[in-house]
């Protein structure tokens, strides 16, 4: 039976003062988190990420012809090496499984308290959902009304600018100089 929260879950919920950020993988900094972690896991024998991947984890992206890819803004496109990105994917999948497992254990072992937490949260969130629904309905209505006004304005402009037959004769509207 689950009596206390596992330390790995408690650690996830603690604030961390480390604010330095660079290239991110899965929203986690490569230089300050992933690379040190993968050096440590290599040392411990848990991973075997090649030294060249750890030494140069960000590489230029190449197209099928072998030329460097550039973004629409003209900057070269980079990517994280496959060995690191695959390991991060594995960690993410395992972390999600651990979080789901912990949730399941709590929901099963402390079912009444878990049910109270969920129902309390749903009730507390209901006024916000209703307010958002009303605000969205008003915003959509305003957009539709504006689109109709815009369409009417375009239609009336098109109608007023159409060439309509007039009662004037060619001699009234144009004067041609005739040589004498």
CNS distance restraints for C-alpha pairs under 8 A (distance, minus, plus):
assign (resid   1 and name CA) (resid 109 and name CA) 6.32 0.50 0.50
assign (resid   2 and name CA) (resid 105 and name CA) 6.97 0.50 0.50
assign (resid   2 and name CA) (resid 106 and name CA) 6.95 0.50 0.50
assign (resid   2 and name CA) (resid 109 and name CA) 6.41 0.50 0.50
assign (resid   5 and name CA) (resid   9 and name CA) 6.64 0.50 0.50
assign (resid   5 and name CA) (resid  10 and name CA) 6.65 0.50 0.50
assign (resid   6 and name CA) (resid  10 and name CA) 6.49 0.50 0.50
assign (resid   7 and name CA) (resid  11 and name CA) 6.05 0.50 0.50
assign (resid   8 and name CA) (resid  12 and name CA) 6.44 0.50 0.50
assign (resid   9 and name CA) (resid  13 and name CA) 6.70 0.50 0.50
assign (resid   9 and name CA) (resid  99 and name CA) 7.99 0.50 0.50
assign (resid  10 and name CA) (resid  14 and name CA) 6.66 0.50 0.50
assign (resid  20 and name CA) (resid  32 and name CA) 7.71 0.50 0.50
assign (resid  21 and name CA) (resid  29 and name CA) 5.69 0.50 0.50
assign (resid  21 and name CA) (resid  32 and name CA) 7.66 0.50 0.50
assign (resid  22 and name CA) (resid  29 and name CA) 5.82 0.50 0.50
assign (resid  22 and name CA) (resid  30 and name CA) 6.90 0.50 0.50
assign (resid  22 and name CA) (resid  31 and name CA) 6.80 0.50 0.50
assign (resid  23 and name CA) (resid  29 and name CA) 5.79 0.50 0.50
assign (resid  23 and name CA) (resid  30 and name CA) 5.67 0.50 0.50
assign (resid  23 and name CA) (resid  31 and name CA) 7.25 0.50 0.50
assign (resid  24 and name CA) (resid  28 and name CA) 5.01 0.50 0.50
assign (resid  24 and name CA) (resid  29 and name CA) 4.36 0.50 0.50
assign (resid  24 and name CA) (resid  30 and name CA) 5.37 0.50 0.50
assign (resid  25 and name CA) (resid  29 and name CA) 6.39 0.50 0.50
assign (resid  25 and name CA) (resid  30 and name CA) 6.25 0.50 0.50
assign (resid  25 and name CA) (resid  85 and name CA) 7.62 0.50 0.50
assign (resid  25 and name CA) (resid  88 and name CA) 7.55 0.50 0.50
assign (resid  26 and name CA) (resid  88 and name CA) 7.62 0.50 0.50
assign (resid  26 and name CA) (resid  92 and name CA) 8.00 0.50 0.50
assign (resid  28 and name CA) (resid  33 and name CA) 6.90 0.50 0.50
assign (resid  28 and name CA) (resid  34 and name CA) 7.48 0.50 0.50
assign (resid  29 and name CA) (resid  33 and name CA) 5.58 0.50 0.50
assign (resid  29 and name CA) (resid  34 and name CA) 6.66 0.50 0.50
assign (resid  30 and name CA) (resid  34 and name CA) 4.77 0.50 0.50
assign (resid  30 and name CA) (resid  35 and name CA) 5.93 0.50 0.50
assign (resid  31 and name CA) (resid  35 and name CA) 5.58 0.50 0.50
assign (resid  31 and name CA) (resid  36 and name CA) 7.37 0.50 0.50
assign (resid  32 and name CA) (resid  36 and name CA) 6.55 0.50 0.50
assign (resid  33 and name CA) (resid  37 and name CA) 6.04 0.50 0.50
assign (resid  34 and name CA) (resid  38 and name CA) 6.05 0.50 0.50
assign (resid  35 and name CA) (resid  39 and name CA) 6.16 0.50 0.50
assign (resid  35 and name CA) (resid  54 and name CA) 6.53 0.50 0.50
assign (resid  36 and name CA) (resid  40 and name CA) 6.19 0.50 0.50
assign (resid  37 and name CA) (resid  41 and name CA) 6.12 0.50 0.50
assign (resid  38 and name CA) (resid  42 and name CA) 5.91 0.50 0.50
assign (resid  38 and name CA) (resid  47 and name CA) 7.28 0.50 0.50
assign (resid  38 and name CA) (resid  49 and name CA) 7.29 0.50 0.50
assign (resid  38 and name CA) (resid  54 and name CA) 7.83 0.50 0.50
assign (resid  39 and name CA) (resid  43 and name CA) 6.16 0.50 0.50
assign (resid  39 and name CA) (resid  54 and name CA) 7.70 0.50 0.50
assign (resid  40 and name CA) (resid  44 and name CA) 6.17 0.50 0.50
assign (resid  41 and name CA) (resid  45 and name CA) 6.04 0.50 0.50
assign (resid  41 and name CA) (resid  46 and name CA) 5.03 0.50 0.50
assign (resid  41 and name CA) (resid  47 and name CA) 5.47 0.50 0.50
assign (resid  42 and name CA) (resid  46 and name CA) 5.88 0.50 0.50
assign (resid  42 and name CA) (resid  47 and name CA) 4.84 0.50 0.50
assign (resid  42 and name CA) (resid  48 and name CA) 5.47 0.50 0.50
assign (resid  42 and name CA) (resid  49 and name CA) 6.70 0.50 0.50
assign (resid  49 and name CA) (resid  53 and name CA) 6.78 0.50 0.50
assign (resid  49 and name CA) (resid  54 and name CA) 7.13 0.50 0.50
assign (resid  49 and name CA) (resid  83 and name CA) 6.30 0.50 0.50
assign (resid  49 and name CA) (resid  84 and name CA) 7.28 0.50 0.50
assign (resid  50 and name CA) (resid  54 and name CA) 6.60 0.50 0.50
assign (resid  50 and name CA) (resid  83 and name CA) 7.79 0.50 0.50
assign (resid  51 and name CA) (resid  55 and name CA) 5.82 0.50 0.50
assign (resid  52 and name CA) (resid  56 and name CA) 5.92 0.50 0.50
assign (resid  52 and name CA) (resid  57 and name CA) 7.69 0.50 0.50
assign (resid  53 and name CA) (resid  57 and name CA) 4.99 0.50 0.50
assign (resid  53 and name CA) (resid  81 and name CA) 6.29 0.50 0.50
assign (resid  53 and name CA) (resid  83 and name CA) 6.86 0.50 0.50
assign (resid  53 and name CA) (resid  84 and name CA) 7.13 0.50 0.50
assign (resid  54 and name CA) (resid  84 and name CA) 7.88 0.50 0.50
assign (resid  57 and name CA) (resid  80 and name CA) 5.60 0.50 0.50
assign (resid  57 and name CA) (resid  81 and name CA) 5.45 0.50 0.50
assign (resid  57 and name CA) (resid  84 and name CA) 7.30 0.50 0.50
assign (resid  58 and name CA) (resid  78 and name CA) 6.39 0.50 0.50
assign (resid  58 and name CA) (resid  79 and name CA) 5.55 0.50 0.50
assign (resid  58 and name CA) (resid  80 and name CA) 4.59 0.50 0.50
assign (resid  58 and name CA) (resid  81 and name CA) 6.13 0.50 0.50
assign (resid  59 and name CA) (resid  78 and name CA) 5.45 0.50 0.50
assign (resid  59 and name CA) (resid  79 and name CA) 5.47 0.50 0.50
assign (resid  59 and name CA) (resid  80 and name CA) 6.29 0.50 0.50
assign (resid  59 and name CA) (resid  81 and name CA) 6.68 0.50 0.50
assign (resid  60 and name CA) (resid  68 and name CA) 6.67 0.50 0.50
assign (resid  60 and name CA) (resid  69 and name CA) 7.60 0.50 0.50
assign (resid  60 and name CA) (resid  76 and name CA) 7.10 0.50 0.50
assign (resid  60 and name CA) (resid  77 and name CA) 6.07 0.50 0.50
assign (resid  60 and name CA) (resid  78 and name CA) 4.42 0.50 0.50
assign (resid  60 and name CA) (resid  79 and name CA) 6.29 0.50 0.50
assign (resid  61 and name CA) (resid  68 and name CA) 6.00 0.50 0.50
assign (resid  61 and name CA) (resid  69 and name CA) 5.62 0.50 0.50
assign (resid  61 and name CA) (resid  76 and name CA) 7.75 0.50 0.50
assign (resid  61 and name CA) (resid  77 and name CA) 5.47 0.50 0.50
assign (resid  61 and name CA) (resid  78 and name CA) 5.05 0.50 0.50
assign (resid  61 and name CA) (resid  79 and name CA) 5.97 0.50 0.50
assign (resid  62 and name CA) (resid  66 and name CA) 5.35 0.50 0.50
assign (resid  62 and name CA) (resid  67 and name CA) 5.28 0.50 0.50
assign (resid  62 and name CA) (resid  68 and name CA) 4.52 0.50 0.50
assign (resid  62 and name CA) (resid  69 and name CA) 5.24 0.50 0.50
assign (resid  63 and name CA) (resid  67 and name CA) 5.49 0.50 0.50
assign (resid  63 and name CA) (resid  68 and name CA) 6.36 0.50 0.50
assign (resid  63 and name CA) (resid  69 and name CA) 5.87 0.50 0.50
assign (resid  68 and name CA) (resid  76 and name CA) 6.99 0.50 0.50
assign (resid  68 and name CA) (resid  77 and name CA) 7.65 0.50 0.50
assign (resid  69 and name CA) (resid  76 and name CA) 5.92 0.50 0.50
assign (resid  69 and name CA) (resid  77 and name CA) 5.55 0.50 0.50
assign (resid  70 and name CA) (resid  74 and name CA) 5.53 0.50 0.50
assign (resid  70 and name CA) (resid  75 and name CA) 5.38 0.50 0.50
assign (resid  70 and name CA) (resid  76 and name CA) 4.31 0.50 0.50
assign (resid  70 and name CA) (resid  77 and name CA) 5.29 0.50 0.50
assign (resid  71 and name CA) (resid  75 and name CA) 5.40 0.50 0.50
assign (resid  71 and name CA) (resid  76 and name CA) 6.21 0.50 0.50
assign (resid  71 and name CA) (resid  77 and name CA) 6.05 0.50 0.50
assign (resid  80 and name CA) (resid  84 and name CA) 6.87 0.50 0.50
assign (resid  80 and name CA) (resid  85 and name CA) 6.24 0.50 0.50
assign (resid  81 and name CA) (resid  85 and name CA) 6.29 0.50 0.50
assign (resid  82 and name CA) (resid  86 and name CA) 5.86 0.50 0.50
assign (resid  83 and name CA) (resid  87 and name CA) 6.25 0.50 0.50
assign (resid  84 and name CA) (resid  88 and name CA) 6.16 0.50 0.50
assign (resid  85 and name CA) (resid  89 and name CA) 6.18 0.50 0.50
assign (resid  86 and name CA) (resid  90 and name CA) 6.27 0.50 0.50
assign (resid  87 and name CA) (resid  91 and name CA) 6.22 0.50 0.50
assign (resid  88 and name CA) (resid  92 and name CA) 6.06 0.50 0.50
assign (resid  89 and name CA) (resid  93 and name CA) 6.15 0.50 0.50
assign (resid  90 and name CA) (resid  94 and name CA) 6.13 0.50 0.50
assign (resid  91 and name CA) (resid  95 and name CA) 5.91 0.50 0.50
assign (resid  92 and name CA) (resid  96 and name CA) 6.13 0.50 0.50
assign (resid  93 and name CA) (resid  97 and name CA) 6.26 0.50 0.50
assign (resid  94 and name CA) (resid  98 and name CA) 6.13 0.50 0.50
assign (resid  95 and name CA) (resid  99 and name CA) 6.12 0.50 0.50
assign (resid  96 and name CA) (resid 100 and name CA) 6.09 0.50 0.50
assign (resid  97 and name CA) (resid 101 and name CA) 5.98 0.50 0.50
assign (resid  98 and name CA) (resid 102 and name CA) 6.11 0.50 0.50
assign (resid  99 and name CA) (resid 103 and name CA) 6.16 0.50 0.50
assign (resid 100 and name CA) (resid 104 and name CA) 6.07 0.50 0.50
assign (resid 101 and name CA) (resid 105 and name CA) 6.18 0.50 0.50
assign (resid 102 and name CA) (resid 106 and name CA) 6.27 0.50 0.50
assign (resid 103 and name CA) (resid 107 and name CA) 6.03 0.50 0.50
assign (resid 104 and name CA) (resid 108 and name CA) 5.96 0.50 0.50
assign (resid 105 and name CA) (resid 109 and name CA) 5.81 0.50 0.50
assign (resid 106 and name CA) (resid 110 and name CA) 5.40 0.50 0.50
assign (resid 106 and name CA) (resid 111 and name CA) 7.11 0.50 0.50
assign (resid 106 and name CA) (resid 114 and name CA) 7.16 0.50 0.50
assign (resid 107 and name CA) (resid 111 and name CA) 4.88 0.50 0.50
assign (resid 107 and name CA) (resid 114 and name CA) 5.51 0.50 0.50
assign (resid 107 and name CA) (resid 115 and name CA) 7.69 0.50 0.50
assign (resid 110 and name CA) (resid 114 and name CA) 6.08 0.50 0.50
assign (resid 111 and name CA) (resid 115 and name CA) 5.97 0.50 0.50
assign (resid 112 and name CA) (resid 116 and name CA) 6.21 0.50 0.50
assign (resid 113 and name CA) (resid 117 and name CA) 6.18 0.50 0.50
assign (resid 114 and name CA) (resid 118 and name CA) 6.27 0.50 0.50
assign (resid 115 and name CA) (resid 119 and name CA) 6.10 0.50 0.50
assign (resid 116 and name CA) (resid 120 and name CA) 5.83 0.50 0.50
assign (resid 117 and name CA) (resid 121 and name CA) 6.09 0.50 0.50
assign (resid 118 and name CA) (resid 122 and name CA) 6.19 0.50 0.50
assign (resid 119 and name CA) (resid 123 and name CA) 6.17 0.50 0.50
assign (resid 120 and name CA) (resid 124 and name CA) 6.05 0.50 0.50
assign (resid 121 and name CA) (resid 125 and name CA) 6.00 0.50 0.50
assign (resid 122 and name CA) (resid 126 and name CA) 6.21 0.50 0.50
assign (resid 123 and name CA) (resid 127 and name CA) 7.95 0.50 0.50
assign (resid 125 and name CA) (resid 129 and name CA) 6.33 0.50 0.50
assign (resid 126 and name CA) (resid 130 and name CA) 6.16 0.50 0.50
assign (resid 127 and name CA) (resid 131 and name CA) 6.07 0.50 0.50
assign (resid 128 and name CA) (resid 132 and name CA) 6.04 0.50 0.50
assign (resid 129 and name CA) (resid 133 and name CA) 6.09 0.50 0.50
assign (resid 130 and name CA) (resid 134 and name CA) 6.29 0.50 0.50
assign (resid 131 and name CA) (resid 135 and name CA) 6.15 0.50 0.50
assign (resid 132 and name CA) (resid 136 and name CA) 5.98 0.50 0.50
assign (resid 133 and name CA) (resid 137 and name CA) 6.14 0.50 0.50
assign (resid 134 and name CA) (resid 138 and name CA) 6.21 0.50 0.50
assign (resid 135 and name CA) (resid 139 and name CA) 6.13 0.50 0.50
assign (resid 136 and name CA) (resid 140 and name CA) 6.06 0.50 0.50
assign (resid 137 and name CA) (resid 141 and name CA) 6.06 0.50 0.50
assign (resid 138 and name CA) (resid 142 and name CA) 6.12 0.50 0.50
assign (resid 139 and name CA) (resid 143 and name CA) 6.21 0.50 0.50
assign (resid 140 and name CA) (resid 144 and name CA) 6.16 0.50 0.50
assign (resid 141 and name CA) (resid 145 and name CA) 6.13 0.50 0.50
assign (resid 142 and name CA) (resid 146 and name CA) 6.09 0.50 0.50
assign (resid 143 and name CA) (resid 147 and name CA) 6.06 0.50 0.50
assign (resid 144 and name CA) (resid 148 and name CA) 6.17 0.50 0.50
assign (resid 145 and name CA) (resid 149 and name CA) 6.23 0.50 0.50
assign (resid 146 and name CA) (resid 150 and name CA) 6.08 0.50 0.50
assign (resid 147 and name CA) (resid 151 and name CA) 6.06 0.50 0.50
assign (resid 148 and name CA) (resid 152 and name CA) 6.09 0.50 0.50
assign (resid 149 and name CA) (resid 153 and name CA) 6.13 0.50 0.50
assign (resid 150 and name CA) (resid 154 and name CA) 6.20 0.50 0.50
assign (resid 151 and name CA) (resid 155 and name CA) 6.10 0.50 0.50
assign (resid 152 and name CA) (resid 156 and name CA) 6.08 0.50 0.50
assign (resid 153 and name CA) (resid 157 and name CA) 6.08 0.50 0.50
assign (resid 154 and name CA) (resid 158 and name CA) 6.12 0.50 0.50
assign (resid 155 and name CA) (resid 159 and name CA) 6.17 0.50 0.50
assign (resid 156 and name CA) (resid 160 and name CA) 6.07 0.50 0.50
assign (resid 157 and name CA) (resid 161 and name CA) 6.11 0.50 0.50
assign (resid 158 and name CA) (resid 162 and name CA) 6.22 0.50 0.50
assign (resid 168 and name CA) (resid 172 and name CA) 6.30 0.50 0.50
assign (resid 168 and name CA) (resid 173 and name CA) 6.98 0.50 0.50
assign (resid 169 and name CA) (resid 173 and name CA) 6.68 0.50 0.50
assign (resid 170 and name CA) (resid 174 and name CA) 5.88 0.50 0.50
assign (resid 171 and name CA) (resid 175 and name CA) 6.42 0.50 0.50
